[in-house]
Amino acid sequence: MADPSSYRPRPGDIPESPGVYRFRDEHRRVIYVGKAKSLRQRLANYFQDLANLHPRTRTMVTTAASVEWTVVSTEVEALQLEYSWIKEFDPRFNVKYRDDKSYPYLAVTMNEEFPRVQVMRGHKKKGVRYFGPYAHAWAIRDTVDLLLRVFPVRTCSAGVFRNAARTGRPCLLGYIGKCSAPCVGRITPEDHRDLAEDFSDFMAGRTGTYLRRLENQMTQAAEEMEYERAARLRDDIEALKKAMEKNAVVLADATDADLIAVAEDELEAAVQIFHVRGGRVRGQRGWVTDKVEEITTSALVEHALQQLYGEETGDAVPKEVLVPALPDPVEPVQEWLAERRGAGVSLRVPQRGDKKALMETVQRNAQQALVLHKTRRASDLTTRSRALEEIAEALDLDSAPLRIECYDISHLQGDDVVASMVVFEDGLQRKNEYRRFQIKGFAGQDDVRSMHEVITRRFRRYLAEKERTGEWADGVTVTGDGESALPDGEPLARSLKDEDGRPRKFAYPPQLVVVDGGRPQVAAARRALDELGIDDIAVCGLAKRLEEVWVPGEDDPVVLPRTSEGLYLLQRVRDEAHRFAITYQRTKRAKRFRAGPLDDVPGLGETRKQALIKHFGSVKKLRSATLEQIQEVPGIGRKTAETIAVALARAAPAAPAVNTATGEIMEDEEPATTGGSSGEPVTAGVPDERRGQER
């Protein structure tokens, strides 16, 4: 750690002029860039008593080994130079906005002979007009699909364009009227560019003029009795109005403005931006930053403006920017924005009316973004430790539960009943130790009995492996080369593996078992452990409705605060178990559909197979149905029903494999080879009428 006094410049050497300064470490890397109205006054603040400095500032000055500065003429030049140096050196101690995603833009490539409309991400290119950013790429494609009816601009790639020009045949969009087909000469380059200009003007918010023009053309066509042309213009107007309705009017008078809001705490800050064009919200984006220096809201706003407009020019910088606090001083920033726009820019804090109301909405989004970011900080050791301590305190545990296992049951109307086991160690997922279970017999109709069966099977295996490990450990010796070995010479590493060399499935016990459910499921899990003689593992349940934590033998639940890190961790564990269980359940159901006896029915396609399963609920019920009942399914006639009945009668259910040594059904516990990383949404691919019935 360096002593700042070792590289502190003499006060007389530092000018009082505006300028930009850089702190460098011992390897000459730039670690901090700042600007100042007076370099002498600003730098003096860094070389005071370390005890008086903000902790992050203290870390910065003790990491640095030298400081240098550059004098500029005005504060605007200082702002520009600071931005350039931050981009060039990427200093570790400067405010860094981590964009939470790469936002897509709607781009019109006006720099090409035949402009193309497409979705673009990343750095902006010269000569391309951008609109957005949008939250989702599908939102852009949805809008473009509506507008191509009126503005049939090219959307194909360069390769498709060249191939169409070579063959003389346009693509499908050219045949259905959603492309003017410049590739085959249906439109001249000049006319196609005019079409792209009209498209860009409409996207820029100049919608009223174009709609009035189309309405006049429709009226004129009707008066001239060109009814087909009038009908086409009417449909064009409806398509444009539908595209406009996707963005509700939020500000009157066709306002062009950007609204910036900041939510912050002592460690981090979240910035949200709403882009309003033509009075409508055209895009939204957000950043999150670590506050690595002591910084005010005004300074955060200034950094956000640099990040947002540092590489923008022209109309990309709106004529009005609304912020929660003005930079100090505001004049250089306002002048800098005006230079980038090429015209005046109003930078102010809204005080009343619609703009203040919209700013409150942006502020709420910033607060939500900060909260969401904090909940995602699973890699933060401090947060995880606090969560585990809160759980231990709430459940009256002797120590923090470093290993947590959570169990969930999933089925569809009693069929394909499965269970999941997910593992969190030190607050982090251990996906290689996830396990899946098939539930058989009567337990499939009862979540409580299913939970009892799963817990029993899991910890019965644990006891068996614990006993086997103990037998091996009694005879461990140390070989000459220093490696532990078993009596027969087998390496000790084998003690953590099965006979086939795979890692043991249930070799490690948890400190806490969490079940998805309330008091009945918790009681079933506790009873299963008691029956096995296990009394050193805690059990709790998390009920979905009120997020209550249930413990065995208690009439009332434990209620954790909504802001509790412990509650958040339990919710994350429970939700991961639910996701993993339902993914496995759907996988089994899909395999049953693909590999079931219906696949052997000649002439029966996927649509009718799905219709049969949807109508009867399962192959078992279909097998017991009469011919008349089968014919009730749409698309199934008498002959097909007879064929189905014969095929199902011939296909006998396969008997499960049985372990002859133990009498247990085999392949009931399956390792999670995918690691539970499918990321499938909870309701994806489930028919709407069944979503409420799926567990």
C-alpha positions in Angstrom: 0.0 0.0 0.0 1.5 3.3 -1.1 1.7 6.4 1.0 0.0 9.3 -0.8 2.5 11.7 0.6 5.2 10.0 -1.3 3.9 11.2 -4.7 1.9 14.3 -3.5 2.8 17.2 -5.8 3.7 20.6 -4.3 0.7 22.9 -4.1 2.5 25.5 -6.1 3.0 23.1 -9.0 -0.7 22.5 -9.5 -2.5 25.1 -11.6 -5.8 26.6 -10.6 -7.1 26.2 -14.2 -9.7 23.7 -15.3 -8.3 20.4 -16.3 -8.4 16.6 -16.2 -6.2 14.5 -13.9 -5.1 10.9 -13.9 -3.9 8.7 -11.1 -1.6 5.9 -12.1 -0.4 2.8 -10.1 3.1 1.5 -9.8 2.8 -0.2 -13.2 1.8 3.1 -14.8 -1.7 1.9 -15.4 -4.4 4.6 -15.2 -6.6 3.7 -12.3 -8.7 6.9 -12.0 -9.6 9.9 -14.3 -11.3 13.0 -13.0 -12.0 16.6 -14.1 -12.0 19.8 -12.1 -12.9 23.4 -12.4 -9.8 24.1 -10.3 -7.1 21.4 -10.4 -5.4 22.8 -7.3 -8.5 22.7 -5.1 -9.7 19.3 -6.4 -6.4 17.5 -6.0 -5.8 18.9 -2.5 -8.9 16.9 -1.4 -7.1 13.6 -2.2 -4.0 14.3 -0.1 -5.6 15.0 3.3 -5.6 12.8 6.3 -6.6 9.2 5.2 -9.0 8.9 8.1 -11.1 11.7 6.6 -11.4 10.1 3.1 -14.2 7.9 1.9 -13.2 4.2 2.1 -13.2 3.8 -1.7 -11.3 7.1 -2.2 -8.8 6.0 0.4 -8.3 2.7 -1.4 -7.7 4.5 -4.7 -5.1 7.0 -3.4 -3.2 4.2 -1.6 -3.2 2.1 -4.7 -1.9 4.9 -6.9 1.8 5.8 -7.2 1.6 9.0 -9.2 -0.8 11.7 -10.4 -0.6 13.9 -13.5 -2.9 16.4 -15.1 -3.7 18.2 -18.3 -4.8 21.9 -18.4 -7.7 22.8 -20.7 -9.3 26.1 -21.6 -12.9 25.5 -20.6 -15.0 23.1 -18.5 -16.6 21.8 -21.6 -13.2 20.7 -22.9 -12.6 19.1 -19.6 -15.8 17.1 -19.9 -14.9 15.9 -23.4 -11.3 15.0 -22.4 -12.5 13.1 -19.3 -14.9 11.1 -21.4 -12.3 10.3 -23.9 -9.7 9.1 -21.3 -12.3 7.0 -19.5 -13.1 5.3 -22.7 -9.4 4.9 -23.6 -8.0 3.7 -20.3 -11.0 2.1 -18.6 -9.9 3.0 -15.1 -10.8 0.6 -12.4 -11.8 3.2 -9.8 -14.1 5.2 -12.1 -17.9 4.8 -12.1 -18.6 2.0 -14.6 -22.1 1.4 -15.9 -22.7 -2.2 -16.5 -25.5 -2.4 -19.0 -27.8 -5.2 -18.0 -28.1 -6.4 -21.6 -27.2 -5.6 -25.2 -30.2 -3.6 -26.3 -31.5 -4.1 -29.9 -32.2 -1.2 -32.2 -34.3 -0.9 -35.3 -31.8 0.3 -37.9 -32.2 1.6 -41.5 -29.0 1.3 -43.4 -29.1 4.6 -45.4 -25.4 4.2 -46.2 -26.3 1.4 -48.7 -27.6 1.8 -52.3 -30.7 -0.1 -51.3 -31.4 0.7 -47.6 -32.3 -2.2 -45.5 -34.4 -2.4 -42.3 -33.0 -4.7 -39.7 -32.4 -5.4 -36.0 -28.9 -4.2 -34.8 -27.0 -4.5 -31.6 -23.6 -3.2 -30.5 -21.8 -0.1 -31.7 -23.6 2.3 -34.0 -22.3 2.7 -37.6 -22.0 5.9 -39.5 -24.7 6.5 -42.1 -27.3 4.2 -40.4 -30.4 5.6 -38.8 -31.3 4.0 -35.4 -34.6 3.9 -33.6 -34.9 2.6 -30.0 -33.5 0.9 -28.0 -36.2 -1.7 -27.6 -36.5 -4.1 -24.7 -36.9 -7.1 -27.0 -36.0 -7.9 -30.6 -39.4 -9.5 -31.2 -41.0 -6.1 -30.5 -39.0 -4.6 -33.4 -39.9 -7.4 -35.7 -43.5 -7.1 -34.8 -43.5 -3.4 -35.6 -41.6 -3.9 -38.8 -44.0 -6.6 -40.0 -46.9 -4.1 -39.6 -45.1 -1.3 -41.4 -43.8 -3.3 -44.3 -47.3 -3.4 -45.7 -47.2 0.4 -46.1 -43.4 0.8 -46.5 -42.2 -2.3 -48.4 -38.5 -1.7 -47.8 -35.9 -4.3 -48.3 -35.2 -6.4 -45.1 -33.1 -9.3 -46.6 -29.4 -9.9 -46.1 -26.7 -9.1 -48.7 -26.4 -12.8 -49.6 -30.1 -13.2 -50.2 -30.2 -9.9 -52.2 -27.4 -11.0 -54.5 -28.9 -14.4 -55.0 -32.3 -13.0 -56.0 -30.6 -10.5 -58.4 -28.6 -13.4 -60.0 -31.7 -15.6 -60.4 -34.1 -12.9 -61.3 -36.6 -14.2 -58.7 -37.5 -12.2 -55.6 -37.9 -13.8 -52.1 -41.3 -14.6 -50.6 -41.7 -11.1 -49.2 -41.5 -9.8 -52.7 -44.3 -12.1 -53.9 -46.6 -11.2 -51.0 -46.2 -7.4 -51.3 -44.0 -6.8 -48.2 -40.9 -5.9 -50.2 -40.7 -3.7 -53.3 -38.2 -6.2 -54.7 -35.4 -3.8 -55.7 -33.2 -6.9 -56.3 -35.1 -7.6 -59.5 -35.6 -4.0 -60.6 -39.3 -3.6 -59.7 -38.4 -0.3 -58.1 -35.6 2.2 -58.9 -32.8 2.9 -56.3 -34.2 6.5 -56.0 -37.7 5.4 -55.3 -36.6 2.8 -52.9 -34.5 5.3 -51.0 -37.6 7.6 -50.8 -39.5 4.7 -49.4 -36.8 4.2 -46.7 -36.9 7.9 -45.9 -40.7 7.7 -45.4 -40.3 4.7 -43.2 -37.6 6.5 -41.1 -39.8 9.6 -40.8 -42.7 7.6 -39.6 -40.5 5.8 -37.0 -39.1 9.2 -35.9 -42.6 10.3 -34.9 -43.8 12.3 -37.9 -46.9 10.1 -38.2 -49.7 12.7 -38.5 -48.7 14.1 -41.9 -48.3 10.6 -43.5 -51.7 9.4 -42.1 -53.5 12.5 -43.4 -51.9 12.0 -46.8 -53.1 8.4 -47.0 -56.5 9.4 -45.8 -56.7 12.0 -48.6 -55.6 9.4 -51.2 -58.2 6.9 -49.9 -61.0 9.5 -50.2 -59.9 10.5 -53.7 -59.7 6.8 -54.8 -63.2 6.2 -53.5 -64.5 9.3 -55.3 -62.9 8.0 -58.5 -64.6 4.6 -57.9 -61.2 2.9 -57.5 -62.6 0.8 -54.7 -59.8 -1.8 -54.6 -57.2 0.9 -54.3 -59.3 2.7 -51.6 -59.6 -0.6 -49.7 -55.9 -1.2 -49.8 -55.2 2.3 -48.5 -57.8 1.8 -45.8 -55.9 -1.4 -44.7 -52.6 0.5 -44.8 -54.0 3.2 -42.5 -55.2 0.6 -40.1 -51.8 -1.1 -40.1 -50.1 2.2 -39.3 -52.5 3.0 -36.5 -52.0 -0.5 -35.0 -48.3 0.0 -35.1 -48.7 3.4 -33.3 -51.0 1.9 -30.7 -48.1 -0.3 -29.5 -46.6 2.8 -27.8 -49.2 4.8 -25.8 -49.0 8.6 -25.8 -47.3 9.7 -22.5 -46.5 13.3 -23.3 -48.5 15.8 -25.3 -47.4 18.0 -28.2 -45.3 15.3 -29.8 -42.5 15.8 -27.3 -39.0 14.5 -28.0 -37.2 13.9 -24.6 -35.1 11.5 -22.7 -36.0 10.9 -19.0 -33.2 9.7 -16.7 -33.8 8.5 -13.1 -31.3 7.2 -10.5 -31.8 4.9 -7.6 -28.9 4.4 -5.2 -27.6 3.2 -1.9 -24.2 3.4 -0.3 -22.6 0.8 -2.6 -24.4 0.8 -5.9 -26.6 2.9 -8.2 -29.1 2.0 -10.9 -29.9 4.3 -13.9 -33.0 4.0 -16.0 -33.7 5.9 -19.2 -37.0 6.3 -21.1 -36.7 7.5 -24.7 -39.8 9.5 -25.7 -40.2 10.4 -29.3 -43.3 12.1 -30.7 -44.8 11.9 -27.2 -44.5 8.1 -27.1 -42.1 5.9 -25.2 -40.0 4.4 -28.0 -37.4 2.6 -25.9 -36.1 1.9 -22.5 -32.7 0.9 -21.1 -30.9 0.7 -17.8 -27.4 0.4 -16.2 -26.1 -0.6 -12.8 -22.9 0.8 -11.3 -20.7 0.1 -8.3 -20.0 3.4 -6.5 -16.2 2.9 -6.3 -15.8 6.5 -5.2 -17.7 9.0 -3.0 -20.1 10.4 -5.5 -23.3 12.5 -5.4 -26.5 12.1 -7.4 -25.6 15.1 -9.5 -22.3 13.4 -10.4 -24.0 10.1 -11.2 -26.4 12.0 -13.6 -23.4 13.6 -15.2 -21.7 10.3 -15.8 -24.9 8.9 -17.1 -25.2 11.7 -19.6 -21.6 11.0 -20.8 -22.4 7.3 -21.1 -25.6 8.0 -23.0 -24.6 10.7 -25.4 -20.8 10.4 -25.6 -20.9 8.8 -29.1 -24.2 10.3 -30.3 -24.7 13.3 -32.6 -27.7 15.0 -34.3 -31.2 13.9 -33.5 -29.9 11.1 -31.4 -29.6 13.7 -28.7 -33.1 15.0 -28.0 -33.9 18.7 -27.5 -35.0 18.0 -23.9 -33.4 15.8 -21.2 -35.2 15.4 -17.9 -33.0 14.4 -14.9 -33.6 13.9 -11.1 -30.7 16.3 -10.2 -28.7 18.8 -12.3 -25.0 18.4 -12.6 -22.9 20.9 -10.7 -22.1 23.1 -12.6 -24.8 22.5 -15.2 -23.7 25.0 -17.9 -20.7 23.0 -19.2 -22.8 19.8 -19.5 -25.6 21.7 -21.2 -23.1 23.3 -23.7 -21.5 19.9 -24.3 -24.9 18.3 -25.2 -25.8 21.3 -27.4 -22.5 20.7 -29.4 -23.3 17.1 -29.9 -26.9 17.8 -31.0 -26.0 20.8 -33.1 -28.8 22.8 -31.5 -29.9 23.8 -28.0 -30.7 21.2 -25.4 -32.9 21.8 -22.4 -31.5 20.0 -19.3 -33.8 20.3 -16.3 -35.6 18.7 -13.4 -39.4 18.4 -14.1 -41.5 20.1 -11.4 -45.1 19.4 -12.3 -47.5 18.0 -14.8 -47.2 15.0 -17.1 -43.4 15.1 -17.3 -43.1 14.9 -13.5 -45.6 12.0 -13.4 -43.6 10.1 -16.1 -40.4 10.8 -14.2 -41.9 9.1 -11.2 -42.6 6.1 -13.3 -39.0 6.0 -14.5 -37.8 6.4 -10.9 -39.9 3.4 -9.9 -38.2 1.4 -12.7 -34.8 2.4 -11.4 -35.7 1.3 -7.9 -37.0 -2.0 -9.2 -33.8 -2.5 -11.3 -31.6 -1.9 -8.2 -33.6 -4.3 -6.1 -33.4 -6.9 -8.9 -29.7 -6.5 -9.3 -29.2 -6.9 -5.6 -31.2 -10.2 -5.6 -29.0 -11.4 -8.4 -25.8 -10.9 -6.5 -25.6 -14.6 -5.6 -21.8 -14.4 -6.0 -21.5 -11.8 -3.3 -20.0 -13.6 -0.3 -21.2 -11.0 2.2 -24.8 -11.3 1.0 -24.7 -15.1 1.0 -23.2 -15.2 4.5 -25.9 -12.9 5.8 -28.6 -15.0 4.2 -27.3 -18.2 5.8 -27.0 -16.5 9.2 -30.6 -15.2 9.0 -31.8 -18.7 8.2 -29.9 -20.2 11.1 -31.3 -17.6 13.4 -34.9 -18.0 12.2 -34.8 -21.8 12.4 -32.8 -21.8 15.7 -30.0 -23.8 14.2 -26.6 -24.3 15.9 -24.7 -23.0 12.8 -25.3 -21.7 9.4 -26.6 -24.4 6.9 -23.7 -24.5 4.5 -25.4 -27.3 2.5 -29.2 -27.0 1.7 -31.2 -29.6 -0.2 -34.7 -28.8 -1.5 -37.3 -31.2 -2.7 -40.4 -30.6 -4.9 -43.1 -32.9 -6.4 -44.4 -32.4 -9.9 -47.2 -34.2 -11.8 -50.0 -33.6 -14.3 -53.3 -34.8 -13.0 -51.6 -37.6 -11.2 -49.6 -38.8 -14.2 -45.9 -38.7 -14.7 -45.2 -38.0 -11.0 -41.6 -37.0 -10.4 -39.6 -35.3 -7.7 -36.5 -33.1 -7.7 -33.6 -32.6 -5.4 -31.5 -29.5 -5.8 -28.4 -28.7 -3.8 -27.1 -25.3 -2.7 -23.7 -25.1 -0.9 -22.6 -21.9 0.7 -25.6 -20.2 -1.0 -24.5 -21.3 -4.5 -26.0 -23.9 -6.8 -24.3 -27.3 -7.1 -25.9 -28.5 -10.3 -23.8 -31.6 -10.6 -25.4 -32.9 -7.4 -29.0 -32.3 -8.5 -31.1 -35.5 -8.5 -34.4 -36.6 -10.0 -36.8 -39.3 -8.8 -39.7 -41.2 -10.3 -42.6 -41.7 -7.9 -44.4 -45.0 -8.3 -47.4 -46.7 -6.7 -50.1 -45.0 -4.6 -47.9 -42.1 -3.7 -48.4 -40.5 -7.1 -51.9 -39.3 -6.1 -50.7 -37.6 -2.9 -48.0 -35.0 -2.6 -47.5 -35.7 1.1 -46.9 -39.4 0.6 -44.7 -38.7 -2.4 -42.6 -36.4 -0.3 -42.3 -39.1 2.4 -41.2 -41.6 -0.2 -38.6 -39.3 -1.8 -37.0 -38.3 1.6 -36.9 -41.9 2.7 -35.2 -43.1 -0.5 -32.7 -40.3 -0.5 -31.5 -40.7 3.1 -31.7 -44.5 3.0 -29.1 -44.3 0.3 -27.1 -41.8 2.4 -27.1 -44.3 5.4 -26.0 -47.1 3.1 -23.1 -45.2 1.6 -22.1 -43.8 5.0 -21.9 -47.4 6.4 -19.9 -48.5 3.4 -17.5 -45.5 3.7 -17.0 -46.3 7.3 -16.1 -49.9 6.6 -13.5 -48.7 4.0 -12.1 -46.0 6.3 -11.3 -48.6 9.1 -8.7 -50.2 6.9 -7.0 -47.2 5.3 -3.2 -47.4 5.1 -0.6 -45.0 3.7 1.6 -46.3 0.8 5.2 -45.6 0.3 4.5 -42.8 -2.2 2.4 -41.0 0.4 -1.0 -41.8 -1.1 -3.8 -43.4 1.0 -5.0 -46.7 -0.1 -7.5 -49.4 0.9 -6.5 -52.8 2.2 -6.6 -54.4 -1.2 -4.4 -51.6 -2.7 -7.3 -49.7 -4.2 -6.8 -45.8 -4.0 -8.8 -44.0 -1.4 -10.4 -41.9 -4.2 -12.5 -45.0 -4.9 -14.2 -44.6 -1.6 -16.1 -41.6 -3.0 -17.3 -43.6 -6.1 -19.5 -46.5 -6.9 -18.3 -49.8 -8.3 -18.8 -48.5 -11.8 -16.5 -45.5 -11.2 -19.3 -42.8 -11.1 -19.4 -40.3 -8.2 -21.7 -41.3 -5.4 -25.1 -39.8 -5.6 -26.0 -39.3 -1.9 -22.6 -39.4 -0.1 -23.0 -36.0 1.7 -25.8 -35.0 4.1 -27.3 -31.5 4.2 -27.6 -29.4 7.3 -31.1 -28.3 6.2 -33.8 -30.0 4.1 -36.3 -27.6 2.5 -39.5 -28.9 1.0 -41.9 -27.1 -1.3 -45.0 -26.9 0.8 -46.6 -26.2 4.1 -47.1 -28.1 7.4 -48.2 -31.5 5.9 -45.2 -31.8 3.6 -42.8 -30.7 6.4 -44.3 -33.3 8.8 -43.9 -36.0 6.1 -40.2 -35.1 5.6 -39.5 -35.1 9.4 -41.3 -38.4 9.9 -39.2 -40.0 7.1 -36.0 -38.8 8.8 -37.2 -40.0 12.2 -38.0 -43.4 10.8 -34.5 -43.7 9.6 -33.0 -42.6 12.9 -31.6 -39.3 11.5 -32.0 -36.5 14.0 -29.1 -34.1 13.1 -30.7 -32.6 9.9 -33.1 -29.7 10.2 -36.3 -29.5 8.1 -38.4 -26.6 7.0 -41.0 -25.9 4.3 -41.7 -22.8 2.3 -45.4 -22.3 1.4 -46.0 -20.4 -1.9 -49.1 -18.4 -1.0 -47.7 -16.2 1.8 -44.1 -17.3 1.6 -44.3 -18.6 5.2 -41.6 -20.8 6.6 -42.9 -23.9 8.4 -40.9 -26.0 10.9 -41.9 -29.4 12.3 -44.1 -29.5 15.4 -45.0 -25.8 15.3 -48.6 -24.6 14.9 -47.6 -21.2 13.5 -45.1 -20.5 10.7 -41.9 -18.4 10.9 -42.4 -15.2 9.1 -39.3 -13.6 7.7 -39.3 -10.0 6.6 -39.8 -9.4 2.9 -36.5 -7.7 2.6 -34.7 -10.6 4.3 -31.7 -12.1 2.5 -32.5 -15.4 4.2 -36.1 -15.4 2.7 -34.7 -14.6 -0.7 -32.3 -17.5 -0.5 -35.0 -19.9 0.5 -37.2 -18.6 -2.3 -34.5 -19.1 -4.8 -33.8 -22.7 -3.6 -37.5 -23.5 -3.7 -38.0 -22.0 -7.2 -35.0 -23.8 -8.5 -36.4 -27.1 -7.2 -39.8 -26.4 -8.8 -38.2 -25.5 -12.1 -36.0 -28.6 -12.1 -39.0 -30.9 -11.2 -41.4 -29.5 -13.7 -38.7 -29.6 -16.5 -38.1 -33.3 -15.8 -41.9 -34.0 -15.7 -42.4 -32.4 -19.1 -39.4 -34.3 -20.5 -40.9 -37.6 -19.4 -44.3 -36.6 -20.8 -42.7 -35.6 -24.1 -40.8 -38.9 -24.3 -44.1 -40.7 -23.6 -45.7 -38.9 -26.5 -42.8 -39.6 -28.9 -42.1 -43.2 -27.9 -45.6 -44.3 -26.9 -47.7 -47.0 -28.5 -49.5 -44.3 -30.7 -46.3 -44.0 -32.7 -46.9 -47.5 -34.1 -50.3 -46.6 -35.4 -50.0 -46.2 -39.2 -51.1 -42.9 -40.7 -51.5 -41.2 -37.3 -49.6 -37.9 -37.3 -48.4 -35.7 -34.5 -51.5 -33.4 -34.6 -53.9 -36.3 -34.1 -51.7 -37.9 -31.5 -51.6 -34.8 -29.5 -55.4 -34.4 -29.9 -56.0 -37.9 -28.5 -53.7 -37.3 -25.5 -55.3 -33.9 -24.8 -58.8 -35.4 -25.0 -58.2 -38.5 -22.8 -55.3 -37.2 -20.6 -53.2 -40.3 -20.9 -52.6 -43.4 -23.1 -54.0 -45.6 -20.3 -57.4 -43.9 -20.4 -57.3 -44.0 -24.2 -56.6 -47.7 -24.1 -59.8 -48.3 -22.1 -62.0 -46.0 -24.3 -64.6 -47.4 -26.7 -64.6 -46.9 -30.4 -67.4 -44.3 -30.1 -65.4 -42.4 -27.5 -62.3 -42.4 -29.7 -64.3 -41.1 -32.6 -65.3 -38.1 -30.6 -61.8 -36.7 -31.0 -61.7 -34.3 -34.0 -60.1 -35.9 -37.1 -60.6 -39.5 -35.9 -62.9 -41.6 -38.0 -64.3 -45.1 -37.6 -61.5 -46.9 -39.4 -58.7 -44.9 -37.7 -60.4 -45.6 -34.3 -60.3 -49.3 -35.0 -56.7 -49.1 -36.0 -55.8 -47.2 -32.8 -57.7 -49.7 -30.6 -55.9 -52.7 -32.2 -52.5 -51.0 -31.9 -53.1 -50.2 -28.2 -54.3 -53.7 -27.4 -51.2 -55.2 -28.9 -48.8 -52.8 -27.0 -48.5 -54.1 -23.4 -47.0 -51.8 -20.8 -43.3 -52.5 -20.2 -42.5 -53.9 -16.8 -40.0 -51.9 -14.7 -36.5 -53.4 -14.1 -36.1 -54.9 -10.6 -32.9 -55.3 -8.6 -32.9 -59.0 -7.8 -30.6 -58.4 -4.8 -32.6 -55.8 -3.0 -36.0 -56.1 -4.6 -36.1 -52.4 -5.4 -37.1 -50.9 -8.7 -34.1 -49.7 -10.5 -33.4 -46.4 -12.3 -35.5 -44.4 -9.9 -32.8 -41.9 -9.0 -31.4 -40.2 -12.0 -28.4 -37.8 -11.9 -29.0 -34.4 -13.4 -26.7 -34.8 -16.4 -27.8 -31.4 -17.8 -27.1 -29.7 -14.4 -30.6 -28.2 -14.4 -29.5 -25.5 -16.8 -32.3 -25.8 -19.4 -33.8 -22.5 -18.2 -37.2 -23.5 -19.5 -40.0 -21.1 -18.4 -42.3 -22.6 -15.8 -45.4 -22.5 -18.1 -43.7 -23.0 -21.5 -45.2 -25.6 -23.7 -48.1 -26.4 -21.4 -51.7 -26.1 -22.8 -53.5 -23.2 -21.2 -56.3 -25.4 -19.9 -53.8 -27.5 -17.9 -51.5 -24.9 -16.5 -53.5 -24.6 -13.4 -53.5 -28.3 -12.8 -49.7 -28.9 -13.2 -47.6 -29.2 -10.1 
